[in-house]
Amino acid sequence: MVLVFVGLSYTLTLIFGGIFISRGEISVGNLVTFVTYLDMLVWPLQAIGWLFNIGQRGDVSYTRIEKLLAEENDVVEKKKIRYQHIMVD
């Protein structure tokens, strides 16, 4: 979902930047500079989102593991059986 917004922001920037360039309101250099700044802003935000995602997934996984380890064992163990050695000739 985040990638859709990132792609949309680049698309809108290029469309409106092209319109502004054709009107003479900005130069090509200004548009390139803006796209570069947009790129510099997007990557850290994606990295922070990724970090929070991994943290949440790890927390959920840890909770599941704790729940699993807290379960009682359903298998009832009997006394240890002593086996006698059987000799076959």
KOLMIKOL-498693 format. One record per residue (C-alpha): residue number from 1; residue in three letters; chain; x, y, z. Coordinates in Angstrom, 3 decimals. Example, Ala and Ser with C-alpha at 12.3 -4.5 7.8 and 13.67 -1.06 7.14 Angstrom:
! KOLMIKOL-498693
1, ALA, A, 12.300, -4.500, 7.800 $
2, SER, A, 13.670, -1.060, 7.140 $
***
This chain:
! KOLMIKOL-498693
1, MET, A, 0.000, 0.000, 0.000 $
2, VAL, A, 2.840, 2.331, 0.824 $
3, LEU, A, 4.435, 1.642, -2.539 $
4, VAL, A, 1.235, 2.770, -4.253 $
5, PHE, A, 1.432, 6.132, -2.496 $
6, VAL, A, 5.132, 6.466, -3.299 $
7, GLY, A, 4.507, 5.719, -6.972 $
8, LEU, A, 1.564, 8.093, -6.993 $
9, SER, A, 3.644, 10.884, -5.470 $
10, TYR, A, 6.332, 10.477, -8.143 $
11, THR, A, 3.711, 10.335, -10.894 $
12, LEU, A, 1.936, 13.457, -9.684 $
13, THR, A, 5.263, 15.246, -9.274 $
14, LEU, A, 6.263, 14.465, -12.851 $
15, ILE, A, 2.847, 15.378, -14.273 $
16, PHE, A, 2.508, 18.679, -12.454 $
17, GLY, A, 6.219, 19.394, -12.879 $
18, GLY, A, 5.842, 18.948, -16.630 $
19, ILE, A, 2.873, 21.319, -16.629 $
20, PHE, A, 4.796, 23.933, -14.618 $
21, ILE, A, 7.825, 23.591, -16.903 $
22, SER, A, 5.674, 24.052, -20.013 $
23, ARG, A, 4.196, 27.223, -18.485 $
24, GLY, A, 7.671, 28.458, -17.612 $
25, GLU, A, 6.916, 28.646, -13.885 $
26, ILE, A, 9.841, 26.364, -12.903 $
27, SER, A, 12.932, 25.075, -14.651 $
28, VAL, A, 13.911, 21.470, -15.346 $
29, GLY, A, 16.625, 21.802, -12.700 $
30, ASN, A, 14.039, 22.780, -10.091 $
31, LEU, A, 11.945, 19.729, -10.936 $
32, VAL, A, 14.976, 17.429, -10.749 $
33, THR, A, 15.915, 18.960, -7.410 $
34, PHE, A, 12.384, 18.463, -6.085 $
35, VAL, A, 12.299, 14.816, -7.229 $
36, THR, A, 15.682, 14.263, -5.566 $
37, TYR, A, 14.406, 15.740, -2.298 $
38, LEU, A, 11.260, 13.641, -2.574 $
39, ASP, A, 13.433, 10.549, -2.992 $
40, MET, A, 15.531, 11.510, 0.019 $
41, LEU, A, 12.350, 11.864, 2.083 $
42, VAL, A, 10.629, 8.649, 0.961 $
43, TRP, A, 13.366, 6.132, 1.814 $
44, PRO, A, 13.677, 6.961, 5.551 $
45, LEU, A, 9.907, 6.916, 5.929 $
46, GLN, A, 9.724, 3.500, 4.288 $
47, ALA, A, 12.541, 2.236, 6.522 $
48, ILE, A, 10.761, 3.458, 9.664 $
49, GLY, A, 7.530, 1.792, 8.536 $
50, TRP, A, 9.414, -1.428, 7.842 $
51, LEU, A, 11.029, -1.260, 11.290 $
52, PHE, A, 7.680, -0.872, 13.048 $
53, ASN, A, 6.242, -3.712, 10.966 $
54, ILE, A, 9.059, -6.083, 11.913 $
55, GLY, A, 8.762, -5.058, 15.575 $
56, GLN, A, 5.026, -5.776, 15.640 $
57, ARG, A, 5.451, -9.121, 13.908 $
58, GLY, A, 8.186, -10.082, 16.352 $
59, ASP, A, 5.997, -9.138, 19.312 $
60, VAL, A, 3.103, -11.256, 18.035 $
61, SER, A, 5.426, -14.182, 17.356 $
62, TYR, A, 6.942, -13.946, 20.828 $
63, THR, A, 3.455, -13.907, 22.387 $
64, ARG, A, 2.515, -17.041, 20.443 $
65, ILE, A, 5.699, -18.821, 21.506 $
66, GLU, A, 5.106, -17.892, 25.161 $
67, LYS, A, 1.559, -19.222, 24.943 $
68, LEU, A, 2.787, -22.459, 23.384 $
69, LEU, A, 5.468, -22.971, 26.029 $
70, ALA, A, 2.963, -22.327, 28.844 $
71, GLU, A, 0.692, -25.176, 27.678 $
72, GLU, A, 0.402, -28.250, 29.864 $
73, ASN, A, 1.611, -31.511, 28.420 $
74, ASP, A, -1.324, -33.802, 27.529 $
75, VAL, A, 0.825, -36.918, 27.471 $
76, VAL, A, 0.821, -38.765, 30.789 $
77, GLU, A, 4.136, -40.393, 31.468 $
78, LYS, A, 4.139, -43.728, 33.243 $
79, LYS, A, 6.810, -45.093, 35.505 $
80, LYS, A, 9.956, -46.077, 33.797 $
81, ILE, A, 9.780, -49.665, 32.625 $
82, ARG, A, 12.852, -51.788, 33.126 $
83, TYR, A, 13.569, -54.003, 30.181 $
84, GLN, A, 15.258, -57.326, 30.723 $
85, HIS, A, 17.776, -58.396, 28.178 $
86, ILE, A, 16.546, -61.233, 26.063 $
87, MET, A, 19.215, -63.556, 24.782 $
88, VAL, A, 18.463, -65.461, 21.606 $
89, ASP, A, 20.789, -68.263, 20.441 $
***
